[in-house]
Amino acid sequence: MKASSSKGEPRSALWDKSPDEIAVNLKLDKGLGFLVRLLDTRMNVLYEQLTAQNDITPRQFGVLLTLHQQGTLTLTELAQHIRVDRSTLGEMINRMVKRSLISKRDNGNDRRSAEVQLAPAGKAVLLKLVIGAAELQTALLAPLPAEDRAHFMRCMKRVAEPEPPAATTGPPDAKSRKQPHAK
């Protein structure tokens, strides 16, 4: 039977090991963070190859595509669509405005926020890149058997965007966790 925390969550076997034991046995190439970094690197290389350019980053492509599909959005709405924080988005938007890819204006309903929309030059760039970007997912998933691809994507989504915990059970706070003991 697995040990569990006071909140009923499964307790990691790591809590029973010393930091030295963990460091000796931890396999970097088996770690999710390491594999995600490799996948990100592969995705960026394939993106550059398939779109035949490196002026528009995948994140900027996401902005262009979202504005093409959704129309004018506030910065908050756009940040939610592409899953980035507002401060990161703000800097990227300013660079894209300078390149005339998008336009930005004050939101008439709320002077504290701005609205952005796809500019004609941005639409032209998007349409130039969209076929290569669409081929990207097929190229990334090519090593997997066709029958495993949908399952892999569901698992990736679940890990990338986990469902929030139920309102009655929040994440354990740092004070309530036992620290691994040293030997």
N, C-alpha and C positions, 0 to 999 in steps of 0.2 A: 504494500500500500504506500502511495506517495505521501510524504509529509506535506502538510498544508499550513499556510499562514493563519493568523488569527482572523482574517477576513474570508477564509474558506477558499483561497486561491492556492493552486499547487505551488509548493515550495521548490525552488531550484536546487538541484544536487550541488551546485556551486557553493552554497552556504555551508556545506559540510567539508569543504576543502580549504587548505591554506592558499594564500596568494601564490606561493612558490609552486605548489602542486598544479595550480591552474596554469601558471606561466610555462611549466614544463610540458604540459599535455595539450594546451590550446593549439589547434591547427589553423593557422592563418588562412590557408587555401580552402578550408571547410567553413569559414565564417561568412555569414550573410553579408556583412558590410564589405568584405573583400570581394565577394562575388558581385555585389551590386556595383562596386566601383569598376570591375572588369566589364560588366554589362554596359555601364554608362560610357566607358571608353569605346567599346565596340559600337555602341549606338551612335556616338559622335563621329567616328570614322566613317561608318556606313552612311550617315546623314550627309556628310561632306561629299562622299563619292556619288551617292544617288541624286543629290541636288546639284552637283557640279559647281559648288561654290562654298565659300566660308564667310561671306559677309553677313548673312542672316543666321543667327544662332537658332537652335531648336526652340528655345523659349520665345524668341522674337517671332518665329514662325507661328507658335501657339497664339501669340497676341494677334497677328494678322489673320489667322484662320478664325479665331473667336470673333473678332470684329466683323469679318466677312459674314459669318453665320448669324451673329446676334444683333448686328447693327450698333448704334451708339450705346455706349455703356459708361457708367461712372467708374472711376478708378477702383472703388471698392468692389463693384460687381465684376469687373475684369479680373481683379486679384482672386476673387472666389472661383471664377471659371477656370483660371489657369493654375490655381493652387500655389500662389506665391504671396509673401507678405507685402504690404503696401509700400514699405520703404524701398525694397528691392525693385518693385514694379515702377515706382516713381522715377528712379534713376534711368531705368531702361526706357520708359516712355519718353523722357526728355531727349534721350539720344535718338529715338525713332522719330520724334517730332523734328529735330534738327535735320534729319535725312529726308524729311517730307514723306515718310511712310504712313504716318498717321497725323491727324490733327487733334488739337486739344483746345477746349474752351471751358470757361466757367460754367458751372451747372446753374441754370437760371433758378432752379428750385432751392438750391442750397449753395450759397456763395463760398462755403468752406470746402466744397468738393468740386472736382472737374469731371468733364465728360470727354471721352475720346472716341474717335471714329476713324475708319479706314480711309486713307487718302487715295486718290487715283494711282499715284506711284506705288503705294503699298499694295494695292490690288494687282497691279502689273507684276510686282515681285512675287506675290503669293501665287498667282497663276503660273508663273515660270517655275516655281519650286514644288507645286502641289503633287505632281505625278511622282517625282522622286521621293517626296516625303511619304506618300501613300504606299510606295513600294518598300519603305523602310521596315514596317512591321512584318511583312512577308519575309524579307531578308533576315531579320532578327530571329524569327521563329523557324526558319528553314531547318536548323539542326534537329528540331523536334518532330516526331511522327505526327502526321496531320491530326490523328485522334487525340493527341495530348495537348494541342495548342490552346483550345478553349479553357481546359482545366488549368493550365499554366497561367493564363491571363486572369482567371478568377482568383487564383492563389496570390498572384502579384498584387492585384487590387486589394485583396483582404489584408495583406501585409503592409502595403503602402498607405491604405486608408482604413485602419481598423474602426469597427463600430465603437462609438463611445460607450464607456461602462454605464450600466444601469444607474439611475439617479441615487438609489439606495446604497450602492457599493462603489465608492470612489477608489482611485489607485491608492495603494498603501503609501503613507508618508515615510520620509526617510528616517524619522525617529523610531518608528515602530518596527523597522526591519532589523534583523540581527545581522551584524557584520560577520564575514567569514573569520573564523578563528585562526590565529597564527600557531604554527607548530614549532 
